[in-house]
Amino acid sequence: MKSALLQRLLSIFTQSNLTLKAPNNTNILYQRLYVVMIVFICAFILVSLKLIKVSISDNATLTHNLAPTITGRNEIVDRNGTLLAVDLAIVSLYATPKLLLDPAYTADKLVKIFPELKKDELTKSLQTGKNFAWIKRNITPKQQYQVNNLGMPGLEFEKGTKRIYTQGRLFSHILGYVDTDGNGIAGIEKQFDTNLRDSKNGKLQLSLDVRVQNIVHDELIKSINEFSAKGGVGIVMDANNGEIISMVSLPDFDPHHANVATPESLFNQFSLGVYEIGSIMKGLTIAMAMETNSVSLRDVYYVKAPIKASRFVIHDYKPKFSYLSVPQIFMHSSNIGTAMISLEVGGAKQRKFLKQFGLFDPLQIELPEKGQPMYPSEKNWSDISTMTISFGHGIAITPLHFVRAAVALVNGGYTYEPTLFKTDNQEPKPINRVLSEETSNTMRKLMRLTVEHGSGKKSDAKGYLVGGKTGSAEKAKRGGYSKSEKLSLFFSAFPINNPRYVTLMILDDPRPNANTPYTGGGWTAAPLTGRIISRIAPLLNVKPIDHDDPKIKQQLWLEFQPEAEIVEKSSL
Amino acid sequence: MIKPSYILTLLLLCFSVFGLFQVKFKVQNLHREVAELQKQLEHEKNSIHVLKAEWAYLNQPERLQRLAEKFLNLSEVRAEQIMLVKPGSIIIAQETRNIVAIETNNQLIRTSMNNSMPRKTSQVKWRYKERPEVLVRRKK
């Protein structure tokens, strides 16, 4: 059947021309015509089908020949959207020495454009005859134009990106830096390396505030210069959610040239360095005594005689008084008094309490540089440990550890994980209550008293109701403590009646000068805190408060003088 | 003999060929234009990027502070310069000398503005009527 049809078709064409002209063969003529027509119709249908397909289907294929965009790493911005780090497209110059006509001449011309290149080295690298040699990375558009004008074969450009830190060294320890290939080496850049590379993630917003950071940085530098200190740390944290507003460690470095920075300036002191933080720990000790009902605020301690325990002697710097009430012990920062209070609480409770405050746990901050706290093991936690730890010696923690714990003293008893990210667009973090509202309230009053009448007078920024605690710690040296080198610290919260922010300022090894004979926290770190708070409070929308407002006075009132009869007894 | 329908078909063919090429060239041109625009877009995006970085760089608080110290006669905001405005609780000045100071200040501002505001203090309107007795007393 099939072969018959084929034969018939073939016969149509195999007929000779002569037969075609035959009048009685019109039938075959028509048949041929039909076959040709069908073939053409089929072809046209195919063409139009294709046409319809092309015109209907999306024309994404039309825009394929576009160069891919070089995006690089994502931007990092502060809490107000100010740019902190950005990748800029930049051109690097390389050579294919194999293709160069005259390496020496090329080198000569290139040195004229890039005066910082060394001619001998360049000539040597161009004469190798290899396939690839870097000439200069990150050249300016003008230099690119000049090189193009040379019109030499073998010189080529590679498009790339360079990380630019728009705020310079202001955030060097937080942001970290990247290497020449754009890999994060430290700080946020390292911690979020993969996130920052993925362009889908968009920009990374931090909780920091450029303006506050600048003020803390500026004032810290002034203080360091004033007291010829080795360095310093400044932390400003939101007291009610743990957002870090500013965090400075000095000396710092230029993140664009991190490879030439000294190890000291690369060292991040706020989360990596562990220190014995000294008297500011007394806040935790007093809160602990209050929380465990071990002492009452009316209790009075005899502080004239130093405590002798085995080879240690605990003494006070300026023993003016014989008897001190608990608030006075805090205000005047008495080591003897605090040690005695801590003994009444006991080592086991103290250990449990400090654990609860997170002093033994690693930090959760979004930085790769995290210091491990150092403290005596449970077996070695003697009464002497209890006493020394009560005033901040014998335990070494990072400044951020202390801020994480001490924020509970003022905010109603909650601790928060310090974070570098804005919390308002995240889920609320679990709240960890460590102190009762009442204890926290008392601690606020004590901190205000310290600023009003105690060791922290110089921190009193007018209108912002600062409360704080001074501290000075002798630096641990091999085999004991250094008498000459110390840390001066000041922990504060403002406004203390309803704290919004807490700050911790540390000066490393301040020296006395003509105006300030002492280098304790009250003389160095406290005035620094006062200056910083009076500058940052208006920016942080903290409303000024009248210090003499009777309501405020009443809110923060605390009787701290020891009962008259005890004082009288003591003078007998 | 040429049938008119043949002429018509031929013309149609010519037109369609002409139209086809017309469209083809147009598309080609548009293509080129799109590529050009895309390139330009890329360039502009890059420029925006650079300008944003430059803006952030020029607005470094440290730099602004340095410039402000050099060129502006401004100092930091002190707490006592900030006033919480709560109607009813505003006390403009509790002492006469404060009023004089306020008025001198106002006059200075007016003089510097060189406008036609009233200079005589008696014509100044005080909007706060809570403590009129404070406002009546005036130094001679």
Interface residues (C-beta under 8 A of the other chain):
Chain A: L62 T63 N65 L66 A67 T69 T82 L83 L84 V86 L88 A89 I164 T166 Q167 G168 L170 V210 R211 N214 I215 H217 D218 A461 K462 G463 Y464 S534 R535 A537 P538 K543 P544
Chain B: H31 V34 A35 Q38 K39 E42 K45 N46 H49 V50 K52 A53 W55 A56 Y57 N59 Q60 P61 E62 Q65 E76 V77 R78 A79 E80 I82 L84
